[in-house]
Amino acid sequence: MNATPNPNPKTDDIGATIGAVAQFIGAAVACIGLVLWAWSLAAGSILGFVLLFLLGALFVAPLVAWGLPAVALAAGLIAQGVVALIHWRRSRA
């Protein structure tokens, strides 16, 4: 098989950057949501907060570990497609 090189390597960089940003934002939102959820149910108890946070982390960690890479991959691929479409439209004009 003869793989053709990407004529515009900037699209790969943009896709990877968009994917990394999507993962970072998603992880931050998940952590903030977990903290707010645990604090709201703890009713001011530090021990209750810690226990609820650890319990919630058991459920949030797999979502972040497995779900966010899929979302980041999709966002990166969409960004690559949009950039490739823009370059294709400019080349035809």
Secondary structure as UniProt FT lines:
FT   HELIX           10..42
FT   TURN            43..44
FT   HELIX           46..62
FT   HELIX           63..67
FT   HELIX           68..92
//
